[in-house]
Amino acid sequence: MNNLINILKNGKTQFHVVEECVQTFNNNGFQILNMSDAWGTLAPGKYMVKPFPSMLVAWVIGENAKYLRVAMAHTDFPCLKLKPNPDMKKSGYLMANVEPYGGLIVNTWFDRPLGLAGKIVIKGENAFAPKTVLYDSKKPICIIPNLAPHLKKDKNADIDVQKELIPLVAMTEGNNETNRLISYVAKDADIAYEDILDYDLYLYVYEEPQTIGINDEFLSSPRIDNISSVYAITRALTESSITSSISVGVFFDNEEIGSRSKQGADSTLLRDIIERIVPDKKMIYEGFNISCDVAHGLHPNYPEKSDITNQIILGNGVTLKTSASQRYVTDSEAGAVITALCDEKNIKLQKQVNRSGMAGGQTLGPIVASYLPIKSVDMGIPILAMHSARELMHQEDFVELINLLKAYYQY
């Protein structure tokens, strides 16, 4: 569990999540390839490719590979993104202009220490060859103070994010410097300010993961959705003895905003990579895919928000998600495979459907199935406070997810 806590702490942005995974795969003998190279027929072994800074695909080709096994997750999470020209001077305060990324629970971001991290793009050899540098403030540099209840007429009013969700950075009195925040970032990153061409920088919750409960069974942390799935796949792929399959781990970006990007699931890129690493199309169409993302656990204060006969309880195992509208990709045939596998390996499994009349979220599974039409399921660990600044999981569910993915890759 300590390794999960470390990646939850270090994965401040999707770019940092991918770098953590790359380091883990490097340490386990995976060879990195370039998309622009001709790979030819790959020998049995361990490989990975990073098409973009926030996307990674890793795979193992077994000695007697007959099957295709894919598992996928997303590297991004709801947060606040720094806008261009972010400095805002208001009543002697320096504020940072930001916008929401994904469906964050806005009121959970107030009064928390916030760091700044992401990628900075600087001048390179020429206009078409800029350099990218990862950045992390490594300390809280701003905060969004709440308004005292005495000053609010309606404590439950909707939050105006452009007005109320603007973080405080510093005082401005006696300081007329322009572009002060980006100047700070340049100095902190040891980059010449004039070399900065652009950036993708995000505010992150600086607070660390914490075990909770009289038995320490819970883990409260930022970014459980979906670093928990990313790390489970990474662990399974590096720790499994894979001989009879081509086993693939895919880590997409931009799921929280719809996946419609070059590094998102709604792209032809995964299909291109699969066709390059799998020698036989028959193997592709007989393959299997696990779309791995967190699930809604039953909230004990709001049990009416869950389905009547399919109630998902933290600590009762991994969750297989289904939906009549195909917002989750699982069908009976694919679901039966996972159910049988869990029965065979004594892995605790729960089955979730949304309460009728509640649409729920959509995951990677249906998107990828539209261009990689193989048996697929949506599943993951159940959590509470999904999309909050801090989310809550049960540690045993995470262990069960790793066990399932190992059994899946090794079967």
N, C-alpha and C positions, 0 to 999 in steps of 0.2 A: 504493500500500500504506500510505502514511502516513495517509491518511484512515481506513482500516480500523483502524489502530492507535489513532487518536484516539477513535473511537467505542467501541473495546474498553476504553480508559482511562476515558472519560467515562460509559459506560453502566453505572453502578454498580448500578442496579436496573432493573426493567422500566419504571418511570416515567421514569427518566432516558433509557433507550433511546428511548422514544416522543418525548420532548422533543428529542432529537438529530435524529430523523427529521423532526419538525415544522419545526425550524429549516432543515434542508436543503430541504424542500419549499417553505417560505416563500421561501427565497433563489432558488428556481427558478420562482416565479410561480404557485404553487398557491393557489387561493382556498379558505379554510376555511369549511365550512358547519356549521350546527347541526342535529342530528337532529330537533329540535322544529319546525323551519321547514318550510314547504311549498316544495320545490325546483322543482316544475313540470317542464317539459321543459328539460333543461340543454343549453345551446349547446356546440358544440365548445370544448374548453378543458381546464384542469387544476384539479382539485378534491381536497379531502380533508375528512374528518370524524373527530373524536376523540370517540367515544361515552363512553369512560371513560379515566381517566388512563394506563392501561397498554395501551390498544388503539387502533389507528389504521387507517383505510382511506383510500388515496389512489388517484386514477385520472385517466387522460387520455382524453378523448373526441376521436377523430380527425375530421378534416373529412369523410371518407367512410367512417365506421365501419360495417363489415359483420360483424365478428367480435367475440367476447368472449374476452379473454385474461386469466386470473387467475393470480397467483402469491402464495403465502402463506408466512409463517414465524411463529415465536413469539418473544416478547420476554423471556420469563422463563428462568431457569436455576437449577440446584440451588444452594442456599446455606443460611444459618442465619437464622431469623426471630426477632426479639426478641419475647418474650412480654409480656403486660400485667404490671405490677408486677414489673419485671425484677430489682430489686436483691436480691442474695443476699450476706449477710455470713458469711464462713467463715474462722475462725482468723486474723482480722486483715486478710483480703483482701476487697475488693469484687468480686463476680462478677456476671455478667449471665445471667439465665435465658433460654435460647433453645431453639428446636425446629428440627429439620431441615425444609427445604422441598425437596421432590423427592428424587431418588435419588442424592444426593452420595456420592462415595467418601470416607467419614468420615475415614480416617487421613491423608488429604492436607491436612486443615485444621489439623493440629497445627503449632505453632511458626511460624506465619505472621503477619505484621502484618495486622490486620484493621481496616477502617474501618466506619463505620455510615452508612447512607443509606436513603432511602425518602420517604414522604410523611407529613406531620403534618396532622391535621385540627383546626382551631381554631374558636372561636365566630365566628358570622357575625351577620347581621341578625336571624335567628330560628332556632328549633330545626331547621327543615327547610332552612335555607340556610347550613350551615357553610362555611368556607373551607379550601382545601387548599393546603399549602405544601410544596414539594420541599425535601429536606434532604440534605446531604452533609457528613460530618465533615471531609473533605478532609485527613485525616491518620489514621494508625493509632491507635486508642484502646483496643484490647484485643488479647489473644493467648491461645491455648489451649496451655499448656505440656504437653509430653509427660511421661510418667513414665519415669524412668531404667530401662534394662533390668535393672539389678541388683535392682530392686524388684518386678519382674514374674515371677510363677511361670510364666505361659504367655504368651509374647510374641505369640502368634497368636490369643489369645482374642478373642471378639466384644467390640466396644466398647459399653459401656452409655452411650448418648448423654446420658441425663439426669444421669449422674454425671460422665462423663469429657469430655464435649464442652461444658463450661461455661467461657466465656472469663473471663480475669482482666482487670479494668478499673483498679483502683487499690488503695491501702491504706486501711483504715478506722480505724486507731487514731487516737484524738483527734478523730474526726469522727462525730457522731451524726446528721447530716443524713439524712432519709428521702427516698426517690425521687431519689437523688443522680444517677443516670445520666440520667433524664429532665430533671432540673433543669439538668444540663450541656447537654443538647440544646437546651432552651428558650433558655438564655443564648446558646449558640453560634449559634442561628438567629434571635436577636433577637425572641423571642416571649415573652409573659408566660406563666409556667408555669401559672397558673390558667386560661388561655384554651385549653389543650390538652384536647381532648375524646377523641381517639383517635389511633392511628398505625398505619402499616404500615412498620416499620423492619427492615432486614436488615443482617447483617454481610456485608462483601465483602472479597475478597482485595485488599490494597492494592498488591501488587507489579504492576509495569507489564509490558506485552508486551515480548518480547525475541526478536530474530532469533537462530537457532541453526544451527550446522553450518559446516563449513569453506568452504562456498560460500554461506552465509547463506540457504539455501533454505527452512528451516523457520521457523515462527513459533510460539513458546510463549507462551500467554496465558491468563488467566482468561476465561471467558465466550465462548469461540469458538462453543460450542453455546448459543444459536443466533444470536448477534449477527452472525456471518459471513453467514448467510442474509438476515437483515434488511437489512444494509447492501448486499449484492449486489442485492437487489430495489430498494432505494432508488436506487442508482446507475443501474440499468437503466432505471427509470421516469423519472428526471430527464434522462438522457443520450440516450434513444432518440428517433428521429424517427418519431412515431406518427401515421399518417394513416388507415389502413383498419380500425382496431379501437377498441373500448373496452378499454383496458388497465388492469388493477386490481392494486394491491399491498395485501395484507391482513396486518396484524400483530396476532396474538392473544396473550393472556396465558394463563397457567395450564396450558400443555401439559405441563409437568413433573409436574403433580399430577392429570392426567386430563382437563383441558379442560372440566370440568363447572362452568361459571360464566357469568355474564352477559357477561363479556369474553373467554370462552374459545371454542374452535371448536365445542363442543357446545352451541350456542345458535342461536336463529333469527335473530340479528341480521344476520349476513352475507347471508342470503337476503333479508331485508327491504331491505337497502341495495342489493343487486344488482337487485331488482325496481324500485327507485326510479330507478336510473340507466340501466337498459337498457330502451329503449322497446318492444322486440319480444320476446315470449317465445320465439319461434323462435330468436332470437340466443342466448338463454340455453341452450337445449337443444343447440345446435350449438357451444357454447363449449368451452373447454379450461382445465384448471387444473393448475398445478405446485405441489405441496406441497413446500416447500424446507426441508430439515433435514439436519444432518450425518449422515454414514454411518460405519460401523465399518471402518477400514482394517485390513489384516492386520498383526498385531503380530509383529515378527520373532522375539521370544522365545516366542511362543505360536501358531505357525502352525496348530496342530491346532484352534484355536478358529474358524478360518475354513472356508468351503466348499472342497471338494477341487478343483473345476474353475473356481470363480469367486472369485479372490483379488484383493482390492482393495488396490492399492499407492499410497501417497502420491506425488503428482507425476505420476500417469498419467491425471489428468483427473477430471471430474465423475462422479458415481456414480448410476446408475439402479437403484432398489431394487424388488425384487419378492418376493412371498411367496405360497405356495399357500394360506395361511390368510387372505390379504387383510389382514394386519397392515400391509402396504404396499399402496396402492391400485392400483398399476400393473397394467394388463392388456396383452395383446399388441397390441391396436389402438393404445392410447395410447402404449405403449412404442415402437411402430414409428414414430410421428410424431417422437418425440424422437430416435430413432436416425437417421432420414432427415435431420432438421434438422442434427444434429451432423455427419453425413457431408457435407452440402451446404456447411456453413460451416467445415469442417476443425477442429471442436472435439473434443478428446479425451474419450472416453466409456468408462466401465467399467460393468459390470452386476453387481449384488450380489444374492445370496440368502444367507440364514443357513444355517449348517451344520445339517443335519437333527438334530432333537432339541433345538435351541436356539431358543427363541421369538423372541428379539430384542425390540426396542422397538416401540411403535406411535406413529404420527405423526398429524399433522392430516388427512392425505389421506382415510383411510377414514371419519373422523367427518364431515367436510364433504360427502363423496360421498353420505352417507345422506339429506341434505336438498337438496343441489345436484348432482343426478345427471347430471354431464357427464363427458366423457373426462378422466381425471386420471392423474397420475404422482406418485410420491414420488422425490425425488432431492436431492442435495446434495454437498458436498465431503467426502472421507474424512478422518477425524482419528484420532489415537491418544489414549489417556487420557481418553476421553469421561466426563464427569461428575466428573473430577478437579478439584481447586482450580486446576490449570493444565492446559490441553489443548494438543495439538500438531497443527499443520496444515502443508501445503506451500503456499507462496505461489502457485505456478503453477496449482494447482487452483482457487484463488479467482479468478484472472484468467479461467480458462476458464468458470467459473460466470457471471461477469458477461457474457462474450461470448455465452454461450448465452441468457441472459435478454434481452439486447438483441436478438438475432436473433429470439427468440420474440415479443417485443412488436412488432417492426417488420415481421414477416412478412406 
